[in-house]
Amino acid sequence: MTLSPLLLTILVCPTCRVRPAVDEDAGELLCSACGLAYPVRDGVPVMVAAEARRVGP
């Protein structure tokens, strides 16, 4: 999974507006503030809360 560095500077979590971290192994963008993981499909981040999965407890 390779995302543009420019794209990563403008993406924010749609739920809490925090910049997500990249999890290359899982192919996701992780928001540490609200605990959501957003999938990246075919190189395109799916930044839709309904598509995210909850991470952690």
C-alpha positions as a Markdown table, in Angstrom:
| # | Residue | x | y | z |
|---|---|---|---|---|
| 1 | Met | 0.0 | 0.0 | 0.0 |
| 2 | Thr | 1.5 | 3.3 | -1.1 |
| 3 | Leu | -0.3 | 6.6 | -0.5 |
| 4 | Ser | 0.8 | 9.9 | -1.7 |
| 5 | Pro | 2.7 | 11.9 | 1.0 |
| 6 | Leu | 0.6 | 15.0 | 0.0 |
| 7 | Leu | -2.6 | 13.1 | 0.4 |
| 8 | Leu | -1.6 | 12.0 | 3.9 |
| 9 | Thr | -1.1 | 15.6 | 4.9 |
| 10 | Ile | -4.7 | 16.6 | 4.1 |
| 11 | Leu | -6.6 | 13.5 | 5.2 |
| 12 | Val | -8.4 | 13.7 | 8.6 |
| 13 | Cys | -10.7 | 11.3 | 10.4 |
| 14 | Pro | -14.3 | 12.3 | 9.4 |
| 15 | Thr | -15.5 | 11.6 | 13.0 |
| 16 | Cys | -13.0 | 13.6 | 15.1 |
| 17 | Arg | -10.8 | 15.5 | 12.6 |
| 18 | Val | -7.5 | 14.0 | 13.8 |
| 19 | Arg | -4.9 | 13.0 | 11.2 |
| 20 | Pro | -4.8 | 9.2 | 11.0 |
| 21 | Ala | -1.6 | 7.0 | 11.1 |
| 22 | Val | -0.8 | 4.6 | 8.3 |
| 23 | Asp | -0.8 | 0.9 | 9.1 |
| 24 | Glu | 1.0 | -0.6 | 6.1 |
| 25 | Asp | 0.6 | -4.2 | 7.2 |
| 26 | Ala | -3.2 | -4.0 | 7.7 |
| 27 | Gly | -3.7 | -1.7 | 4.7 |
| 28 | Glu | -5.6 | 0.8 | 6.9 |
| 29 | Leu | -5.5 | 4.3 | 8.3 |
| 30 | Leu | -5.8 | 4.3 | 12.1 |
| 31 | Cys | -7.3 | 7.2 | 14.1 |
| 32 | Ser | -5.8 | 7.1 | 17.6 |
| 33 | Ala | -8.3 | 9.6 | 18.9 |
| 34 | Cys | -11.5 | 7.8 | 18.2 |
| 35 | Gly | -10.2 | 4.3 | 17.7 |
| 36 | Leu | -11.4 | 3.7 | 14.1 |
| 37 | Ala | -9.5 | 2.0 | 11.3 |
| 38 | Tyr | -10.4 | 3.1 | 7.8 |
| 39 | Pro | -9.7 | 0.7 | 4.9 |
| 40 | Val | -7.6 | 1.5 | 1.9 |
| 41 | Arg | -9.0 | -0.2 | -1.2 |
| 42 | Asp | -7.0 | -0.3 | -4.4 |
| 43 | Gly | -4.9 | 2.6 | -3.1 |
| 44 | Val | -7.9 | 4.7 | -2.2 |
| 45 | Pro | -8.5 | 5.6 | 1.4 |
| 46 | Val | -12.2 | 5.0 | 2.3 |
| 47 | Met | -12.7 | 7.7 | 4.9 |
| 48 | Val | -16.3 | 6.9 | 5.7 |
| 49 | Ala | -17.2 | 6.2 | 9.3 |
| 50 | Ala | -19.7 | 3.5 | 8.2 |
| 51 | Glu | -16.9 | 1.6 | 6.5 |
| 52 | Ala | -14.5 | 1.8 | 9.4 |
| 53 | Arg | -13.9 | -0.8 | 12.1 |
| 54 | Arg | -13.4 | -0.2 | 15.8 |
| 55 | Val | -9.9 | -0.9 | 17.1 |
| 56 | Gly | -9.1 | -2.0 | 20.6 |
| 57 | Pro | -11.3 | -2.5 | 23.6 |
